[in-house]
């Protein structure tokens, strides 16, 4: 009989792409995951992983087995949901995924609250890019994800995944203190032609929003610096190297030399909680979503001007 934990390890590698990433998601060491898959190979008498450079590739047989593992995990999830629903108390392990600024500005308070009120609930947080989180939920790699979208790129919920709005995160234009726009009450997007922009790399939602929005306003953005983390973007603005558009959630206090100026209309990104339909009745899911929404007011107000 195939061991479910070994199947879970193989499924994690198929979802996350590497043994190391799978180990981080499962809370194991890479060595432990490799050992689980090696045992599964012996049990099935099948090669499941092949070396490719410094990484690994799943064989055809492994991909088929990983798909079966996902189905088995869904059955186990339904059984666990029914038991937890009967008890009526949030319990067991709950894996959460959140993008960087939500993991920094919202999740610490949420996780601490859940730990105090529901000691039988074992929550685990992983920081992931927002565009990956929906797929992780759909494939059963995480139980709840916190993701976001903008008005130009709505967040679709595929079949089998449900979502609820957490709240709206406002975004401000950040400029150096000596910038001509620093003293303005508000700035229209059409006035931003010729600015030197600091933003996230291409492929990120924030980058795509900036490019599309400014082009729609008749401005071709002149992007001079790119960085993944918002604190780095703020530091580059503080050094007088350009302007940036940064959401308030998790931004923290602005350093000396940086001024926020509202755009008119103000950009907004919407935060969502996502979970699988099959687990919707699980008390831990409902309580986590409720706690996310209840903490949003204080998290979104923290950095407001």
Order of alpha helices (4+ residues) and beta strands (2+ residues): alpha-alpha-alpha-beta-beta-alpha-beta-alpha-alpha-beta-alpha-beta-beta-beta-beta-alpha-beta-alpha-beta-beta-beta-beta-alpha
